Amino acid sequence: MKKYNVGVMGATGAVGQQMIKVLGERNFPIGELRCLASSRSAGKKLDTPFGEVVIQETCPTAFEGLDIVLGASENDIAEAMAPHIKAAGAVFVDNSSAFRLCPDVPLVVPEINPEDVKWHNGIISNPNCTTIISLVAVNAINKLSPIKAMYASSYQATSGAGAAGPVEMYEESEQILKGRAAGEPGVFYGADIQPKVFQYQIAFNVIPQIGGFGENLYSSEEMKLQNEGRKIMHLPELNVSCTCVRVPVERSHAVSIVAITEDKLELDAVRAAVADAPGCRLYDEPNEKIYPMPVLTSNQDIVYVGRIRRDLVNENGINLWCCGDQVRKGAATNAVQIAELLLED
């Protein structure tokens, strides 16, 4: 089998580390693994499934000889390095949001639109984590009857804000519980807490804001499900009304969705379609207390789908609840799956 030289940009971060792990798990045919990070990390060593690798600094000359670059860096770095990655002859699979809505850049979830990889011009974008999890869950419904609109509320884990998110949650929890044990007033609120990662205390709390608000009063995170969903599912008229909430969970995002289809669908047909859908697991026996939860879906790549029922407001609406690991399937694994599609070209 042909070997490929692969670079991971942002290799020391949570998503970059997960990309390296997934490359090993999926037996990606690696010739050279090049781990790229900031100058602060350059020269340090990483233990990887492919052996010990010395970290190199991310810079314009770092991509020579690479076939594929997996990006786990912020937008500004992705935008700055993309021309140099392309000039080196590598394909850039980018996890940032920098290129997702560019008309000449494919936005790909391999279970949904793998064919879009074929028209790339050196850059392929990895969608937003909540978008990936949600669309994998509803893709089978869309195949039964095109989805016209969706209502969604996401319950997003603290690790979606980076490695510092869960740390802040646990530190706040410890501080509050110590205060409670000492008899301080306020059971769940820490007056002295000074959050750094989130806008407010996240321990024992939920925050109904992820991203900045636009003129329509929806946040940037909330608009991604509509804007990215239109491109991935080839539904240019899709409308999505979404509310994104940060919750005190370490890992795995959960999403409540009402998908409104052109035709009225039978629930048995929906359940059967979800059960057969790639990347999904039907987990739907509510009377037996069987439904998706973050503790069940973390550290793996399948989107669990349950609580499937008919919407009580719109007869063409299907209501469901889904959960998936946003670091793996919502980011790292999806990027590696895109890279695997390149091997088939």
C-alpha positions in Angstrom: 0.0 0.0 0.0 1.2 3.5 -0.8 2.4 5.5 2.2 1.5 9.1 2.7 3.4 11.9 4.4 0.9 13.6 6.8 1.3 16.8 8.8 -0.8 17.6 11.8 -0.9 21.4 12.4 -1.8 22.2 16.0 -0.4 18.8 17.1 -0.1 19.6 20.8 -3.8 20.7 21.2 -6.7 18.5 22.2 -8.0 18.0 18.6 -4.5 17.7 17.2 -3.6 15.0 19.7 -6.9 13.2 18.9 -6.1 13.4 15.2 -2.8 11.6 15.8 -4.5 9.0 17.9 -7.2 8.4 15.3 -4.6 8.1 12.5 -3.1 5.2 14.5 -6.5 3.6 15.4 -7.6 3.6 11.7 -4.2 2.3 10.4 -3.7 5.2 8.2 -0.9 4.4 5.7 1.7 6.9 7.2 5.1 7.3 5.7 6.1 10.3 7.7 4.1 11.9 10.5 5.1 15.6 10.9 3.9 17.2 14.1 3.6 21.0 13.8 2.9 23.5 16.6 4.0 26.9 17.9 7.6 27.9 18.5 7.0 27.3 22.2 6.6 23.6 21.5 9.2 23.2 18.7 11.9 20.7 19.7 9.8 18.8 22.2 9.0 15.2 21.6 5.6 13.5 21.2 4.9 9.8 21.6 2.6 8.8 18.8 1.3 5.5 17.4 4.0 5.9 14.7 6.9 6.4 17.1 8.5 9.3 18.8 8.2 12.5 16.8 10.0 15.8 17.3 7.7 18.8 17.1 8.5 21.3 14.4 7.4 24.9 14.3 4.5 25.8 12.1 5.9 28.1 9.4 5.7 28.6 5.6 8.5 26.1 4.9 7.2 23.4 7.2 5.0 21.6 4.6 7.5 20.5 1.9 7.2 16.8 1.1 3.8 16.4 2.7 0.8 14.8 0.9 -1.9 15.8 3.5 -2.0 18.4 6.2 -4.6 18.0 9.0 -5.3 21.4 10.5 -6.2 21.8 14.2 -5.2 25.5 14.5 -7.2 28.7 14.8 -8.5 30.6 11.8 -5.7 33.1 11.6 -3.1 30.3 11.4 -5.1 28.3 8.9 -5.5 31.4 6.7 -1.9 32.3 6.9 -0.6 28.7 6.2 -3.1 27.6 3.5 -1.3 29.2 0.6 2.0 27.5 1.7 0.4 24.1 2.1 -1.1 24.3 -1.4 2.2 25.5 -2.8 3.9 22.5 -1.3 1.5 20.3 -3.2 -0.3 19.0 -0.1 -4.1 18.9 0.5 -5.2 20.9 3.5 -8.0 19.3 5.6 -8.8 22.1 7.9 -10.8 22.0 11.1 -11.1 25.7 11.6 -14.0 27.7 10.3 -11.9 29.9 8.0 -12.9 28.3 4.7 -16.1 26.4 5.4 -18.4 28.7 3.5 -16.0 29.5 0.6 -17.8 28.4 -2.6 -14.7 26.7 -4.0 -13.9 24.7 -0.8 -15.8 21.4 -0.1 -17.3 21.1 3.3 -17.5 17.4 4.0 -19.1 14.8 6.3 -18.0 11.5 4.8 -21.3 9.7 5.7 -23.3 12.4 3.9 -21.4 14.0 1.0 -18.2 12.1 0.3 -18.4 12.9 -3.4 -17.7 16.6 -2.7 -14.1 15.8 -2.0 -13.5 15.3 -5.7 -13.8 19.0 -6.5 -11.4 20.3 -4.0 -8.7 22.8 -5.0 -6.2 22.0 -2.3 -8.4 22.8 0.7 -11.2 20.7 2.3 -13.1 22.0 5.3 -14.1 20.0 8.3 -17.5 21.3 9.6 -18.4 22.6 13.0 -18.7 19.8 15.6 -22.4 20.4 16.4 -23.2 20.5 12.7 -21.5 17.1 12.1 -23.3 15.4 15.0 -26.7 16.8 14.1 -26.4 16.1 10.4 -25.2 12.6 10.8 -28.3 12.1 13.0 -30.8 13.5 10.5 -29.2 12.4 7.2 -31.3 9.2 7.1 -34.5 11.3 7.5 -33.4 13.6 4.7 -33.1 10.6 2.4 -36.6 9.5 3.1 -38.0 13.0 2.4 -36.0 16.3 2.0 -35.8 18.3 5.2 -37.3 21.8 4.8 -36.5 23.2 8.2 -35.1 22.3 11.6 -35.5 23.6 15.1 -32.5 22.6 17.3 -31.1 23.2 20.8 -27.6 22.0 21.5 -26.2 21.2 24.9 -22.5 21.5 24.4 -19.7 20.1 26.6 -17.0 22.2 28.2 -14.3 20.5 26.2 -15.8 22.1 23.1 -14.0 25.3 24.3 -10.7 23.5 24.5 -8.7 21.6 27.1 -9.1 24.5 29.6 -12.9 24.2 29.6 -13.2 21.1 31.7 -10.4 22.3 34.0 -12.3 25.4 34.7 -15.5 23.5 35.4 -13.9 21.1 37.9 -12.0 23.9 39.6 -15.2 25.9 40.1 -17.1 22.8 41.3 -14.4 22.1 43.9 -14.4 25.7 45.1 -18.2 25.8 45.4 -18.5 22.5 47.2 -15.8 23.5 49.6 -17.7 26.7 50.3 -20.9 24.7 50.8 -19.2 22.3 53.2 -17.9 25.3 55.2 -21.4 26.7 55.5 -21.0 29.6 53.1 -24.3 31.0 51.7 -25.3 29.9 48.3 -25.4 26.3 47.5 -24.5 26.4 43.8 -23.2 29.9 43.3 -19.6 30.9 44.0 -19.4 34.7 44.5 -15.6 34.7 44.3 -15.4 32.7 41.1 -13.7 34.5 38.3 -14.2 32.5 35.1 -11.6 32.8 32.3 -12.7 30.4 29.6 -16.5 31.0 29.8 -18.5 34.2 30.2 -19.9 33.0 33.5 -19.5 30.3 36.1 -20.1 27.0 34.3 -20.1 24.7 37.3 -23.8 24.0 38.3 -24.9 26.3 35.6 -25.7 26.5 31.9 -24.8 29.4 29.6 -27.1 30.2 26.6 -24.3 31.7 24.5 -21.6 30.2 22.4 -20.0 32.7 20.0 -20.9 36.3 19.5 -24.4 37.5 18.6 -25.3 38.9 15.2 -27.8 41.4 14.1 -30.5 38.7 14.1 -29.7 38.0 17.8 -28.5 34.5 16.9 -25.0 33.6 17.9 -22.3 32.7 15.4 -22.4 29.1 16.7 -26.1 28.9 16.2 -25.9 30.1 12.5 -23.4 27.4 11.6 -26.0 24.6 11.7 -28.0 26.4 9.0 -25.2 27.8 6.9 -23.1 24.7 6.9 -26.0 22.3 6.7 -27.2 23.9 3.5 -23.8 23.2 1.9 -23.2 19.7 3.2 -26.7 18.4 2.6 -27.1 20.2 -0.7 -30.3 21.9 0.6 -29.8 25.6 -0.3 -33.2 26.6 1.1 -32.8 24.9 4.4 -33.9 27.0 7.4 -32.6 26.3 10.9 -33.6 28.0 14.1 -31.0 27.0 16.7 -30.1 27.7 20.4 -26.6 26.7 21.5 -26.1 26.2 25.3 -22.9 25.4 27.2 -23.5 22.8 29.9 -21.3 21.5 32.7 -20.4 18.2 30.9 -16.9 17.3 30.1 -17.3 15.6 26.8 -19.9 14.9 24.1 -22.4 17.3 22.7 -26.2 16.6 22.8 -28.7 18.1 20.4 -32.5 18.2 20.4 -33.8 18.4 16.9 -37.1 18.8 15.2 -36.7 18.0 11.5 -39.6 19.2 9.3 -39.8 17.2 6.0 -41.6 17.7 2.8 -43.7 14.5 3.3 -45.2 13.1 6.5 -43.0 10.1 7.5 -43.9 7.0 9.5 -42.0 6.6 12.7 -41.1 3.0 12.0 -39.6 4.0 8.7 -37.6 6.7 10.4 -36.3 4.4 13.1 -35.3 1.8 10.5 -33.5 4.4 8.3 -31.6 5.7 11.3 -30.6 2.2 12.4 -29.2 1.5 8.9 -27.5 4.9 8.5 -23.7 5.0 8.5 -22.2 6.6 11.6 -25.4 6.2 13.6 -26.6 3.9 16.3 -30.4 3.8 17.0 -30.6 3.9 20.8 -34.3 4.4 21.3 -36.2 2.4 23.9 -37.5 5.3 26.2 -39.8 3.0 28.2 -36.7 1.0 29.1 -34.7 4.2 29.9 -32.6 3.7 26.8 -31.7 7.0 25.2 -28.5 8.8 24.2 -26.4 10.5 26.8 -22.9 12.1 26.8 -21.5 9.5 29.2 -22.4 6.8 26.7 -21.1 8.5 23.6 -17.8 9.8 24.7 -14.4 8.4 23.4 -16.0 6.8 20.3 -17.1 7.9 16.9 -20.8 6.9 16.5 -23.7 9.3 16.9 -26.4 7.9 19.1 -30.0 8.8 18.1 -33.1 8.3 20.3 -36.3 9.8 21.7 -37.7 9.6 18.1 -41.3 10.8 18.1 -43.7 12.8 16.0 -43.7 16.6 16.6 -47.0 17.8 18.2 -47.0 21.1 16.5 -46.1 20.2 12.8 -47.4 16.8 11.6 -44.4 16.7 9.2 -42.0 17.2 12.1 -39.8 14.4 13.5 -38.4 15.1 17.0 -35.2 13.4 18.1 -32.4 13.6 20.5 -28.8 12.8 19.6 -25.3 12.7 21.2 -21.8 12.4 19.9 -18.2 13.0 20.9 -17.4 16.4 19.6 -13.6 16.0 19.9 -13.6 12.7 17.9 -16.5 12.5 15.3 -17.1 16.2 15.7 -13.6 17.1 14.8 -10.6 14.7 14.7 -12.2 11.5 13.3 -14.2 13.4 10.6 -10.9 15.0 9.4 -9.2 11.7 9.2 -12.1 10.2 7.4 -11.9 13.0 4.9 -8.2 12.2 4.5 -9.1 8.6 3.8 -11.3 9.7 1.0 -8.3 11.3 -0.6 -6.6 7.9 -0.6 -9.3 6.6 -2.9 -8.6 9.2 -5.6 
